[in-house]
Amino acid sequence: MVSSGVWAGAISLQRAHDLLEVGDGKRTMKQELDRIGYLGDIEASYRAIPLAAHFELHIEQGPQLEAQEQKIGVVRGVRKNVLNLEASQVQAYRWHTLTVRGQECHTDSSFSRIFVVTIRHIAGVLHGRHVLHSKAYVGMDKLTPISAIVLTAAKVIVHSHNLATEHSCLASTGILSLKPGSINTVPGIVHLSLDIRAGKDELLMGLEDRMRSDFERIADGEDVAHLNDGGTRGKGCSVEWQLDAPSAAVRFDEGCIRCVEESAAVLFGTQSRAVAQSMISGAGMYQASYADAMFPAKNITLTKFQDMIVFLPVGGLQQA
C-alpha cells in the first residue's frame, strides 16, 4: 500500500523512505531497500510510468473459493449489509494513533486503594464487568485519586466497537503500547491504533466526530454508556488523535469488472458460472484503491497461484 501510494502521489517518497521498522528497531524503509538492492533509480510515479488499467491479484478469500471448488472471484465491493456499500465499491477508512496521557505513579500495596494494571482488568472491561479504575495517592492531608489511563484506553476500545456497530461501520485496534512498562507502575502514556471503516465518506466522518467527543468525555471521567459507572473517580486524563492514513471510498471500474467476467467465460466456457463468482471483500485497502484514482482498476481473488502463470517486468524473469 505504501509503494502504490507513492506511485499514485498520495504518499510522498520522503515519508515512505523515512518509515521505521516495526518494533524497537531504528532502520528505515529506504535503508532496507538499499540493503536488499531494491532502492532503484526509476521514478515511482504514475506520471513517469503511466498505465492504462490495473488488475490486482489477491488471495484474501482464496480459502473460500477452494472450499467451493471455484477458480476465481470477481471482487465487486464490501459486505453491503454491514457497511451500506453500493456494488463495485471499496470502503473508506481512516487510521489513527491515539495517545492517552495521565499521571504516572507507583503501585504501593500500603495504600488503602490498590491498583494493579493487568490484562485481567482490561478483560473485565471488555466483558462488561466493573473493575477498580483508579489509584488513591496518599498526600499530606488527603487522598488524591489518580486516573488509570490503561483502563481509559480499554474503555475507548470498547466504545469504538459499540459506536461502529451503532453506525453500521467497523472499528478495530491492532496495536497497544504502554509506557514505562513496569509491573509495579501505573503507566503515564498509552498509545493505541484505531482503524475505522465505513461504506461512505460522510458516514465515516460522522462516526469519527462522535468518537472524538465521547472519548474526551470518557477521559474526563464522565459516565458515557455506563463505562465509568462505579469505581473511584480519578483526576481525568487526555486523549490525543493523530491521523496516520486516510482513504476515501473507491468504486471499481465497471468496464474492468466486465473484462474479468468475460475472460472467465472464455477460459472456462459453460463452466464459467460454476468456477467463477462475484465476491465481496472484507478489506478496504488495496493497491487497486490507489490505482483507481489514476486509471480504471479491478481486484481479483485467486484460489491458488500455481494454477496461474503471471508475467512480471522484473529483469526479464518469468514467475510461474
SVG drawing of the C-alpha trace seen along z (x, -y; Angstrom):
<svg xmlns="http://www.w3.org/2000/svg" viewBox="-28 -18 51 46">
<polyline fill="none" stroke="black" stroke-width="0.4" points="0.0,0.0 2.9,-2.4 4.5,-1.8 1.3,-2.2 0.5,-5.2 3.8,-6.8 3.2,-5.8 -0.2,-7.4 1.0,-10.6 -1.0,-10.0 2.2,-9.5 5.4,-11.4 8.5,-9.5 10.3,-11.0 7.6,-9.9 7.8,-6.4 11.6,-6.3 11.5,-7.6 9.1,-4.9 10.7,-3.0 10.6,0.8 8.0,2.3 9.2,2.7 12.1,1.0 14.4,1.0 15.6,-2.2 16.1,-1.1 14.1,-2.9 12.4,-1.6 15.0,-3.4 17.9,-1.7 16.3,1.7 15.5,1.2 19.1,0.2 20.3,3.2 18.5,5.7 19.3,3.9 15.7,2.7 16.1,-1.1 16.2,-1.6 16.6,-4.7 13.3,-4.8 10.9,-7.4 8.0,-5.9 5.2,-8.0 2.1,-7.5 3.4,-10.4 6.7,-8.7 5.2,-5.2 1.6,-5.6 -0.7,-2.6 -4.0,-2.1 -5.6,0.1 -4.7,2.1 -5.8,5.6 -4.7,6.8 -4.4,10.4 -5.3,11.0 -5.8,14.1 -8.0,12.6 -10.8,15.0 -8.9,17.8 -9.8,20.4 -13.5,19.7 -13.0,20.3 -11.1,23.5 -13.9,24.8 -16.4,24.2 -14.1,25.6 -14.1,22.4 -11.2,20.8 -11.7,17.1 -13.6,14.4 -14.5,11.1 -14.4,8.6 -17.3,6.1 -17.3,4.5 -17.5,4.9 -20.3,6.6 -23.3,4.4 -25.4,5.4 -22.6,4.5 -21.2,1.3 -24.0,0.0 -21.9,0.2 -23.0,0.0 -21.8,2.6 -18.2,2.2 -17.2,0.0 -14.3,0.3 -14.9,-1.1 -13.5,-4.3 -11.1,-4.0 -9.1,-6.2 -6.2,-5.0 -5.3,-6.9 -2.8,-6.7 -4.5,-7.7 -2.4,-8.7 -3.9,-8.6 -1.9,-10.7 -2.2,-10.8 -0.1,-10.8 2.4,-8.0 2.7,-6.7 4.0,-3.8 1.7,-0.9 2.1,-0.7 0.5,2.0 0.4,-0.2 -2.3,-2.4 -5.9,-1.8 -6.9,-1.6 -4.6,0.7 -4.4,0.5 -2.6,3.1 -3.0,2.9 -3.1,6.4 -4.8,7.9 -7.4,9.2 -8.6,5.7 -8.9,4.9 -10.7,8.2 -13.1,7.2 -14.0,4.0 -14.4,5.9 -16.9,8.2 -18.9,5.5 -17.6,6.1 -16.9,3.2 -13.3,3.2 -11.3,0.7 -10.2,-2.0 -8.1,-4.4 -5.5,-4.5 -5.6,-6.7 -2.4,-8.6 -1.8,-9.5 -0.8,-13.1 -0.1,-15.3 -3.7,-15.6 -5.9,-14.0 -6.3,-11.2 -5.8,-12.3 -7.2,-9.8 -5.0,-9.1 -6.8,-8.1 -5.8,-4.7 -5.2,-5.6 -4.9,-1.9 -8.5,-1.4 -9.4,-4.6 -7.8,-3.2 -9.7,0.1 -13.0,-1.8 -12.1,-3.8 -11.6,-0.5 -14.9,0.9 -16.7,-2.2 -15.2,-2.4 -16.6,1.0 -20.0,0.1 -20.2,-3.1 -19.1,-1.4 -21.8,1.2 -24.4,-1.6 -23.4,-3.3 -23.1,-0.1 -19.4,-0.7 -16.3,1.2 -13.6,0.2 -10.5,2.2 -7.4,1.7 -4.4,3.7 -1.6,2.0 -1.4,1.2 1.7,0.0 2.2,-1.2 5.0,-3.4 7.0,-3.0 6.0,0.7 6.8,1.8 4.7,4.3 4.6,2.1 4.0,-1.2 0.7,-2.8 1.6,-3.9 1.5,-7.6 1.1,-7.1 -0.8,-4.6 -0.6,-4.5 -3.2,-2.6 -4.1,-2.3 -7.7,-2.9 -8.8,-1.6 -12.3,-2.9 -14.1,-2.0 -17.4,-2.8 -19.2,-2.5 -19.5,-6.2 -17.1,-9.1 -19.7,-11.1 -20.7,-8.1 -17.1,-7.6 -16.5,-11.3 -19.7,-11.3 -18.5,-8.2 -15.1,-9.8 -16.7,-13.1 -18.8,-11.1 -15.8,-9.1 -13.7,-12.3 -16.5,-13.8 -17.2,-10.7 -13.5,-9.7 -12.9,-13.1 -15.8,-12.7 -14.6,-9.2 -11.1,-10.6 -12.7,-13.4 -14.4,-10.7 -18.0,-11.3 -20.2,-8.2 -20.5,-7.6 -22.6,-4.5 -22.1,-3.3 -18.3,-2.8 -17.4,-5.0 -20.2,-3.7 -18.7,-2.7 -15.1,-2.7 -13.1,-5.6 -13.3,-8.7 -9.9,-9.9 -8.4,-13.3 -9.0,-12.7 -6.6,-12.3 -6.4,-13.3 -6.9,-11.6 -4.8,-12.9 -5.5,-12.0 -3.0,-11.6 -4.3,-10.8 -1.9,-8.3 -3.6,-7.2 -7.0,-8.3 -8.6,-6.6 -11.8,-7.7 -14.4,-5.1 -13.5,-3.8 -15.7,-2.4 -14.1,0.0 -14.5,-0.5 -17.4,1.4 -15.5,2.0 -12.7,3.8 -15.3,5.9 -16.9,7.0 -13.4,7.7 -12.7,10.2 -16.1,11.8 -15.8,12.2 -12.3,13.6 -13.6,16.2 -16.2,17.2 -13.5,17.6 -11.3,19.7 -13.9,21.9 -16.7,21.9 -20.0,23.2 -18.5,23.9 -17.6,20.2 -20.6,19.7 -19.6,22.7 -15.9,21.8 -16.1,18.0 -18.2,15.9 -18.8,12.3 -17.4,11.7 -17.5,9.1 -14.4,8.0 -13.9,7.5 -10.9,5.3 -10.8,1.7 -7.1,1.3 -5.7,2.5 -3.1,1.3 -6.0,1.0 -7.6,-1.6 -4.7,-4.0 -4.5,-2.9 -8.2,-3.6 -7.6,-7.3 -5.3,-7.4 -7.0,-4.9 -9.6,-2.1 -8.8,0.6 -10.1,4.0 -9.3,6.5 -9.4,10.3 -9.3,13.0 -7.4,16.2 -7.6,19.7 -4.0,20.9 -1.1,19.2 0.2,22.4 -3.0,22.6 -1.9,19.4 1.1,18.1 1.8,14.5 4.3,12.5 6.0,9.5 8.5,6.9 11.3,8.0 14.5,8.1 13.1,10.4 12.4,13.2 9.2,15.3 7.4,16.3 5.0,19.3"/>
</svg>
